[in-house]
Amino acid sequence: MKIHTLGKGRIEKFLRRLMSQGSRGSAPKLDEVLKEILVKADEFVPSEAGSILLDDPYIKSEHIDDPFKNQLHFVACFGSEAEKVLGMTIPATYGIAGKTYITARPYMNENGNKKEDLHDAIDKKLATKTRSILCVPIVLGRSVCGVIELINRRGKKSYTKDEMKLLEIFAGYTSTLIQNALDANRNEELTKRDDLTGLFNDRYFHRQLSEELKKAKRSGRNISLLFLDLDNFKQVNDSYGHLVGSRTLAEVGHLIRDALEGENASIVRYGGDEFAIILPGKSRDEAYLLAERVRGVIQHAVFLKEKMRGEQPYNIAGVITCSVGISSFFEDGLEGGSLEEEKIAFIRHADKAMYIAKESGKNNISFGEKQDGSIAAISPHAARKADW
């Protein structure tokens, strides 16, 4: 049986939750844990297809009083052409999976007798027909974080209540597996994550940039670096206080992460309201497109628009923008010297480009200095690229 899972980095997005201090030692691979879960589920209750769906902990935290606003994501699955649904999302209220997630109770649909429970969109994508479904919740601590769903019982017309009970018991084992994986990974993550935003920290940044530079020099592939500084962030702190400022920084981190989802990017909170993004394999022009994507998302964002724990929404809009500096290692001619010297030159060039963008009027993107020493800044409002 072939089981498909999202890549390790994408899976971690759904499993990066606040957990208690866990065990030590080598952390298990999360994709392998999910594969093991589906293999065992199919052994207990043989089925034509199956999936693990998880919620998004960031969306969940923003809508803690309204789980109906969450979504469930297909993070692992098996069955004919199952890879077509990998990464798909459905509303947390959709079908049996949604009922199971919202109520924390197992459900099954016998012989497709409740049409509203069936996954019409998924059936169309897979060119198949769902006859029966069995679904049980995955619970971490006191919170449901997702579901295990099996489709079309092999060798029988439908699932039985005994099989539903068996899978429910197995789900407890599943929760332990995921908990252990999270606890083990947490110890590793603590050394490289920023507590406020969940992004990588500056210590990880320097280590990772060295590794990516080594790879780029060996392969000759492009590598680019973005430095990003928030504009007018001091106004938020002065007007609303540092607690609101911290929450705003956390939302900025989420925005950048979501904007670059699917890209091979290491996103770092470098310090204060400054961020860095390592882009292996990206040229200067490709880095510009990603920088423009991030710049636009931040410019148009409305921060703290959700009510949280007794506070009224702040709806901060039209205040915060960002200035971005871009450096492309080979295109900027930064080779020469030791690896550490090259890394420092790389960082300085991107950092200087960011300050040029800020000094050029903010909410800008800059490539820094050209070879002749002249400044090449890009204004997003001019909608043009620098002439290199």
Secondary structure as GFF3:
##gff-version 3
##sequence-region A 1 388
A	DSSP	beta_strand	3	5	.	.	.	ID=ss1
A	DSSP	alpha_helix	8	15	.	.	.	ID=ss2
A	DSSP	alpha_helix	30	44	.	.	.	ID=ss3
A	DSSP	beta_strand	47	55	.	.	.	ID=ss4
A	DSSP	alpha_helix	57	62	.	.	.	ID=ss5
A	DSSP	three_ten_helix	67	69	.	.	.	ID=ss6
A	DSSP	beta_strand	71	78	.	.	.	ID=ss7
A	DSSP	three_ten_helix	82	84	.	.	.	ID=ss8
A	DSSP	beta_strand	89	91	.	.	.	ID=ss9
A	DSSP	alpha_helix	95	103	.	.	.	ID=ss10
A	DSSP	beta_strand	107	109	.	.	.	ID=ss11
A	DSSP	three_ten_helix	115	117	.	.	.	ID=ss12
A	DSSP	alpha_helix	120	126	.	.	.	ID=ss13
A	DSSP	beta_strand	133	140	.	.	.	ID=ss14
A	DSSP	beta_strand	143	153	.	.	.	ID=ss15
A	DSSP	alpha_helix	161	190	.	.	.	ID=ss16
A	DSSP	alpha_helix	202	219	.	.	.	ID=ss17
A	DSSP	beta_strand	223	231	.	.	.	ID=ss18
A	DSSP	alpha_helix	233	240	.	.	.	ID=ss19
A	DSSP	alpha_helix	242	259	.	.	.	ID=ss20
A	DSSP	beta_strand	266	271	.	.	.	ID=ss21
A	DSSP	beta_strand	274	280	.	.	.	ID=ss22
A	DSSP	alpha_helix	284	299	.	.	.	ID=ss23
A	DSSP	beta_strand	321	328	.	.	.	ID=ss24
A	DSSP	alpha_helix	339	359	.	.	.	ID=ss25
A	DSSP	beta_strand	365	369	.	.	.	ID=ss26
A	DSSP	beta_strand	375	378	.	.	.	ID=ss27
###
